[in-house]
Amino acid sequence: MWKEVLRLEGHKDFVTSVAFSPDGKVLASGSSDDTVILWNVTSGDVRMILRGHRGDVNAVAFSPDGRRVASAGDDGLVILWEFR
């Protein structure tokens, strides 16, 4: 049986996509509020909010090494974000 273990609240509009990092420690979520939020899945804390799209974010994906996140949006952009 499945049970809820964490509830992540922070987007101001519909959540349209989610993706776990390869190590499972970070969750990326894209939203109609034009942002990508990176979450700590242990604590539920926001690690970072990525702003750059000018429209809904429809897809998010991590690179295999977990150092990059790609986001795609209604604005016709694919943005590659890199952790530094």
C-alpha positions as CSV (number, residue, x, y, z in Angstrom):
1,M,0.0,0.0,0.0
2,W,1.2,3.5,-0.9
3,K,1.2,6.3,1.7
4,E,2.0,10.0,1.3
5,V,5.4,10.8,2.8
6,L,6.0,14.4,1.7
7,R,3.9,17.3,0.3
8,L,5.8,19.9,-1.7
9,E,4.1,23.3,-1.9
10,G,5.6,26.4,-3.6
11,H,4.4,26.8,-7.1
12,K,1.9,29.5,-7.8
13,D,0.1,27.6,-10.6
14,F,-0.4,24.1,-12.1
15,V,2.5,21.7,-11.8
16,T,3.1,20.3,-15.3
17,S,6.1,18.0,-14.9
18,V,8.4,16.4,-12.4
19,A,11.7,14.5,-12.5
20,F,14.0,12.9,-9.9
21,S,17.7,13.4,-10.0
22,P,19.7,10.2,-10.8
23,D,20.7,9.9,-7.1
24,G,17.0,10.4,-6.0
25,K,17.9,13.3,-3.6
26,V,16.4,16.2,-5.7
27,L,13.1,16.6,-7.4
28,A,12.7,19.1,-10.2
29,S,9.2,20.4,-10.9
30,G,8.0,22.6,-13.8
31,S,4.9,24.7,-13.6
32,S,2.5,27.1,-15.4
33,D,4.0,29.8,-13.2
34,D,7.0,29.9,-15.6
35,T,9.4,28.4,-13.0
36,V,11.3,25.2,-12.3
37,I,11.8,24.4,-8.6
38,L,14.4,22.1,-7.3
39,W,13.4,20.3,-4.0
40,N,15.2,18.4,-1.4
41,V,13.2,15.2,-1.2
42,T,14.3,14.4,2.3
43,S,13.3,17.7,4.0
44,G,10.9,19.1,1.4
45,D,12.9,22.4,1.3
46,V,13.2,24.4,-1.8
47,R,16.8,24.2,-2.9
48,M,16.5,26.6,-5.8
49,I,14.0,28.3,-8.1
50,L,15.0,28.6,-11.7
51,R,13.5,31.5,-13.6
52,G,14.0,32.1,-17.3
53,H,11.0,30.9,-19.2
54,R,8.3,33.3,-20.4
55,G,5.5,30.8,-20.4
56,D,4.4,27.5,-18.9
57,V,7.2,25.0,-18.2
58,N,6.0,21.7,-19.8
59,A,8.9,19.3,-19.2
60,V,11.9,18.9,-17.0
61,A,14.7,16.3,-17.1
62,F,18.0,15.7,-15.4
63,S,21.2,14.7,-17.2
64,P,22.5,11.2,-16.3
65,D,25.2,12.7,-14.0
66,G,22.6,14.9,-12.2
67,R,24.6,18.1,-12.8
68,R,22.2,19.6,-15.3
69,V,18.5,20.1,-15.7
70,A,16.8,20.7,-19.0
71,S,13.4,22.5,-19.1
72,A,11.1,23.1,-22.0
73,G,8.3,25.6,-22.2
74,D,5.4,27.2,-24.1
75,D,7.8,30.0,-25.0
76,G,9.5,27.8,-27.5
77,L,12.7,27.6,-25.3
78,V,14.6,24.6,-24.0
79,I,16.9,25.9,-21.2
80,L,19.8,23.9,-20.0
81,W,20.6,24.7,-16.3
82,E,23.9,23.7,-14.8
83,F,24.8,23.3,-11.1
84,R,27.9,25.2,-10.1
